[in-house]
Amino acid sequence: MLNKLILFFFLITLFSCELLEKNDSEVTFSKNIQYNTYVPKSNDLVISRNNYYDKLYGFWLGQSIGNWTGLITEMDKIGNIGNIKTGDFYTRDNWGAVDQPNIWSKDFSKLDTLVKIDFVFKEKNEVWGSDDDTDIEYMYQHLIYNNSSILTSEQIRDGWLNHIMEEEENYLWVSNQKAFDLMKQGILPPETSSVDLNEHYEMIDAQLTTEIFGLLAPGREDFALKMSYLPIRTTARDNAAWISEFYVLMHSLASKVDNNLSMKDKLMWMADESRKILPKGSYSSKMYDFVKSKYESKISWEQTRDSIYIRYQVNQKDGYKITSQNLNCNGCFAAGINFASSLVSLFYGEGDLKQTIKIGTLSGWDSDNPTATWGGLLGFMIGKNKIEKIFDKEFSNKYNIHRTRRNFPNNGMDTFENMAQKGIFIIDKVVQSDMNGGISKSKNIWYIPQIN
């Protein structure tokens, strides 16, 4: 009996150490990576792998809270142009009030028993489900983990075809669905977002799927843009692509922002730096400047949101001509209007996680997108422990990717711990192989060379 017990514990230990080399109680090191000796340089960005692990956990947790909270009001309020009659936009007074019907149904929210606009949580014995704001990012992390940091057209195509269901409900919309259809016809990225082949190239899709690339290139926005270039252009062109790059940059810059700044000032610096990716004269750059000017004028967030609707959907200013295209729901999935809306919750939330998610949930249009985006970014910046302190509760660590996707290990069941650890291993490879930096195993830190 004793021998059987010894054998049992030996096998368990062997299984758990198959990919990992434990360093006491700290974040693990991969047995599949050779960690080379590195001489630090004076301008290297030094980042703790332990701290980054907590931040990556916070990213997935914050994204999930924001995603599922924003889903309550998704497409409830998109304006009243033409035959669209969704009623007046929500205001702060609607928080805690009854959720109103969205554009697809005259019924109330279908989130089971939820009938009020409030935070959505998963208790420790429950499971977070994937959704289109998290699942393709999960897929891209999986593909990079098993391939290389710069995914090829074929690797992206193969990943989409393997992990996305062909039949409905496959949780794809507009440009993602069109790109998927084109892949099945043999078309490879970036032609899947070609303006001649994909009429939805200006929609929001790329933003949902690529923010994580900024986190996989901490403090090196140049490489974050390189990693994300093809994934973004799998579904987006022009303003939709530039807006997606704005979000990627925000996530990369979060690792080198001045920690002496307040959270509000950190976000403003990150946003202003990321705004530089938006070409002069583009409607996305003008949207950024317009929303920021309204915020700085100290009017309410509701007034700013309403002015966005009037300026861009009613009057079609700054070259934003979506309304004239007579799209379904007046382009409620468009990258532009949802970018402007997301900036409302970013600026007025001022770094407060709860307030940012509340405003994003009530701002209108594709409301689960900015809540997932900023919930993930703020969750990363403060980490898992701070999120739980803010909400004064512990959350589930379990994540089911097979709610929306397929063909992942363990029947799709994963944990935020494992997802964060995979991110750490990817960054290990990126730092050494792509950035010519190094890792100290004894100190458990990265040395990331900076570009002058």
PyMOL commands that set and color helices and strands:
alter all, ss='L'
color gray80, all
select helices_A, chain A and resi 2-16+49-73+92-94+135-146+153-163+174-184+191-193+205-210+212-215+221-232+238-253+263-275+283-296+301-314+323-325+328-330+335-349+353-363+368-391+401-403+409-412+416-434
alter helices_A, ss='H'
color red, helices_A
select strands_A, chain A and resi 20-21+29-30+45-48+128-129+398-400+413-415+438-440+445-448
alter strands_A, ss='S'
color yellow, strands_A
deselect
rebuild
show_as cartoon
